[in-house]
């Protein structure tokens, strides 16, 4: 499946992913067929880490919460699963 950023909830399942514009993140959640040891790393364009996490169980799900305004998003690592990004109405 391909990444979808056409609504207020983005679905990211494929790298590379890069969104160069400033955006408001209301929440981020990693889920869908994640296995122990799988990893996710996403950063801002300024190098600040937004997410750096490893799954510790099968069917792992992690909510990273509100991030507020960020300066672009780059996917560094996404070994499995889907990252849902709720950009809310402040986009």
Buried (B, 14 or more C-beta within 10 A) or exposed (E): EEBEBEEEBBBBBEBEBEBEEEBBBBBBBBBBEBEEEBBBBBBBBEEEEBBEBBBEEEEBEBEBEEBEEBEBBBBBBBBBBBBBBBBBEEE
